[in-house]
C-alpha cells in the first residue's frame, strides 16, 4: 500500500497512482484528525472524494503516531501523551491543542472519513521493554479491540471492514495470547504490529514463523510498516498478504532509486531469499552527472523514459522538487511492479 499519510503521497497525485495501477492507499487517522479534520473531510464527501481516489483506502488508527510522542516533553517538562484504560490524551504537534483518542473515537473518525478498511486503536510499545509492561500493553490492546468491535456493530452508515492489531513485542507467548484473544473477538483482518521498529530481520522473521501459521487463512494478514523489497518477499513466503511502507517515497526524496537487475527473476524465485534481484543507486553521486541514459528505459511512465540520469542528478544538486518527484515515481513504480512480480511468481512457481 503506497502511503498517503495526510491524504497525499508526497509529490505524487492520486491520478498518477491510478495510472501506475495502485490498488489501495494507506492514510493516517492521527494526522487527518489534526488537519484538516474528519468533519471537514466528511462535508467534502469523504476521503475518497476529497483526494480523488476511487479505489480502497485503509487508515491505521493513529496509535503508532500518538505513542511515538509518549516520551516527548514540552518546554515545561510535561509529557505530551497521557495513557489510561479509557484511551489516550495528547497534544497536537501543530499547535498544542488537546485531543483525546478512545477506541470508539478512533473508529468513529475512520467511519466519518468514509474509508474501506479501519484499524482498531492499539498501544504500540517501544522496544526494548520489560515483559510486565508488554503484558499490560497486550491486555490493553485486547480490551480496546473489544470496545472497538462493540462500537463497530453499532455503525449504520460508512461501515468499513475492521482490522485488529496483534502486539506482544518479541515474546512468543505474548504474541500468541494477543492473536488468540483477538481471534476470539473476530475481525475482518489481522495486522501484525510492533515489528520493523529496529529489531533484526532474523528476529522479525522468527515472529512470523510461529505467528502467521496460526492466523486465520481466510482473512488478510498485514505486516505493518514493512519494508525493503527482500523483507516483503520473505514475508510473503511466510504467508503475509499486505504491506505498507514509506521507503519508496522517503528514499526517493533522498535521491536513492530502486532498480531491477537484468536477471532479477531467477533471484526473485530462488529458494533462499536475497536482495540480488534489485539494486539501489544514489543519483546524487558525481558519476551520474554525465550519464545520458534514461532514469528507467523500461518504465511505463514517459517522464522516466525521457529524462536522463544526468538531468536527475542536476535536479537534486539545485534542490529542485522535480528531482524528488521523479525519484519517488521511479520507486513507487518499482514497488508496485514488485507486488505484481511476486504474485506472478506465486502463480507460476509457487514461491
N, C-alpha and C positions, 0 to 999 in steps of 0.2 A: 504494500500500500504506500504510494507516494504520500509524503507528509505535508499536509496543508494546515499547519498548526493553528494559525489565526484566520483560517478560511482562505488562505492563499499559499501557493507554493512559491517560494522566493524566486522572483524574476520570471516566472512561468505562468501563463494563463491556463485556465481550465479548458479553453478551446484547443490549446496546443496539447494538453494531456489527452483530450479526446482523439486528436489526430494520431497520437502515439499509442492508441488502443489501451490506455489505462482502464481498468475495470472498476476500481474503487479508490477512494481517497480517505485519509485519516485526518480528522481535525481534533481540536483540544477544548474540552469543556471549560477548563480553568481560564484560558486566555479569552475565549469568546464571551464568557460571562462578565469579565472585566471590561472588555472592549470589543465590539460596540455594545454588547449586552444582548441576552437572549430575547428580551422583549422587543427590541428594535428589529432583530432578525425575523422574529415571528410576524411582526407587522409588515415586513417586506416580503412575506410569503414563504418563509422558511429558508434554511441554509442553502438548499438546492437552488432555489430561485435567486437568492442573494448573490451567490458566486457563479451562477450559470453552469451548473453541473447536474446532468440528468441521470447519472449512474449512482450506485450506492455510496453512502458516506458512513464511516464508523467514527464515533467520538469516544476517546478514552475519558475516564471520569474526572480527570484533573488531579487525582490523588497524588500522582508522582510529582507534579509540579508544586503542589502545596507542601508536601513533606520534604522536598528538596530545600525548602526555606526554613525547615524546622530548627536548624541550628543558627539561623541568621538573627542578628540583633540590630535594633535601630540605634541611633546615637545615644539614647538614654539607657542602653543596656537591656531593653525589653525585647523578649522574643517575639518574632512576627507571627508565630503559629502556636496555638494552644489546642491540645488534643483532649477530647473527652469521649465517653461512651456514646454521647449523642451525636457527635460529629467533630468538625474541626473549625476553629475560629482563626481567621488570619487577616492580615492587612495587605491591601493591594500594593504591588511593587511599583505601580504607576503613580499613585497619589496618596498612599497611606490610608485610604478609606477601608472601613471594616466590613468583612464578609463572614458569613457562617455557612459552611457546606455540610449538610447532613446527607445520609444515603438517599433519602427521599428527595431532597432539593437537587442533588446531582442528577437524579433520574428525571425530575421534572424539567430541568434545564434542557436536557438532551431531547426530551419529548417536544418542548417548545421550539427547539432548533429544527425539529422535523427530520431527524436523521434516521437511517435504516437500521443501524446497529448501535446500541448503547452499552456502556460498561458500568458495572457496579462500582461504587466507591470502595476503595480498599486502602489499607495502610501499607505503604511501601517502605520497608525497613532498610536503612543504610547499613551495608555490611562493611567490616565485620561487626557483629552484635552478640551479646550474651544470649544463650539459649532461652533463659527465662523470659527475656524481652521478646524474642521471636515467638515464643509460645503464646504470650499475651496478644501479640500482633495477629497471629493466626486466628485466635478466638474472636478478636475484634472484627477482623475481615469477614469471618463467617457470620457473626451477628449482624453486621451491616448488609451482607448479602441476603440474609433472611428478610430484613426490613425492606430491602430493595425489591425483593420478589413480591412481598405483600403489597407494596405500593404499586408495583408494576401491574398486578392483577386488577387494580382499580382504574388504570388508564383506559379511557374510551376512545380518544382520538390521538392521532400521531403516535401510534404504539409501535416502537421499534422492536427488533429482536433484542434479547438481553443476554449479554456475556458476563461471566463472573471472572474473578482473578484468583489463581492459585498462588499462595505465598508459602513461606516456610524456610527461606534462606537456602543454605546448602545442606540442611538436615533432612535425611531421607524420611524419618518417622514423621516429622512435622509437615513435610511436603505431602505425604500420603494422607495424613489426617486432614489437611486442608482440602485436598482433592475429594476424599470420601465424604466429608461434610457437605461440600458443595454439590456433589452428585446426588446426595440425598434430597437437597432442595430442588435441584433440576433447573438447568439453564439451556439456552439455545446454542451457546458456545462456551468454550473453556480457554481462558487466557493463562499463559504461564508468565507471571510477573516476577520482578526481583532478580532477574538474571541480566547478563551483559552489562553489569554495573561495576566491572573491574576485576571479576574473578577470571581465572584462566579458562581457555576453551575446554580443557580437559575436565574441569570442574563442572562447567555448564553442560557438557555432553553426558557426564555421569548422571546428572539430574534427569536429563531427557531419557536416558537409557531405562531407568526404572519407572519414571512418571508417565511418559507418553503411552506405553502399552496398557496402562490402567485407565486412561482417559476414554470417554465414550467414542467409539469408532464412527458413529453416525452424526457426530457434532463437530464443527470446526475446532481445530486445535491451533491456537495462536500464540506464538512466541514473541513477546512484546520487545520492541527496541532492537531487533537483530536484523541485519548486521552486515558484515562483509560477505562477498559472494561465496567463499568457501564455507563460511558458517551457515549460510542459508542452505547450500547444497547438502551439507552433512545433516542438518536438522530435518530436511525433507526426507532423507534416507531413514531417519529415526521416527518418521510419522507426523511431522508438523505440517500444517496446511497454510498458515497465514503468517505474514511478517510485516513489520514497518520499520523504517529507519531513516534518519536524517542524513545518513552518509552520502547518498548521491549528490544532494544539493550542497551540503556543507563542504565536502571535498571539492566540489566544483568551484565554489566561491574562493577556495584557496589555490586554485589552479591545478588540481590533481584530477586527471582524466582516466577513466576505466576504458580499457581496450581489449578486444578479443585477440588471442593468439591464433596463428594460422591453423594449427592442428588442435583447436580447442575441444572438438567433440570427443577425441579419444581420452583426453584428460577428464572431461566432464563426466564420462561414463566409466571411468576407472573404478576398480573395486575399492581402492583406498582414496578417500577424498584428499585433494591437494589444491593448491592455488595456481597450478600451471596452465589453467585454461584461460587466464586473463593476465593482464599486466596493468600497472598504473604508471603514468608518466607525469612529470611535473612540467607543465607547459611554460612555466616562468624561467626554466633553465636556459642559459645562453645558447645552447646548441640548437634550439628551435628558432632562433632569431632569423635564420635564413632558410628555414625548411618550408618549401613551397607546396608540399603535399597537403591534401585536404585534411581537415580535422578528423573526418571519418568518411572515406570514399564509399563505404557500404551503407551509409545511413539512409533512412527514408526521408530525412529532413533536408531540404535543399540548402539551408544555411550551413549545415555541417559538411555537405559535399562540396560547397562552393568556396567557403573561406579557408584560408591556409593556416597551418600551424604557426607560421611566421607572423601572420596578422593577429592571431590569438595571443601569441607571446607579447606582441606590441600593445594590445589592448590591456593586458594585465600590467605592463610597465607603466602605462599612463593612468592606471586605475579607472579605466572606462568600464562602467557597469555592463556594457555589452559583452565584455570578456567573461564575466561571471555567469551571465545568462547563457552564452554558447556552451560553456563548460558544463553547466547544470543540465542543459538539454542533452548533451552527449551522455552524461552519467545516468540520467533518468531513462533515456532510450536503452542504454546498456542493461540496466536493472530490469526493465520491463521485458526485454528480449531474454534475459537470463531466466525469468519465470517461464516464458514460452519454451525455451530450450529444455528446461528441467521437465516440464510437462510432457514434451515430445519424447524425451529420453525415457520417461516412466512408461509411456505407451509402447515404445519400441523395444527398449532393453530391460524394462522393469527395475530400474535403479531404486 
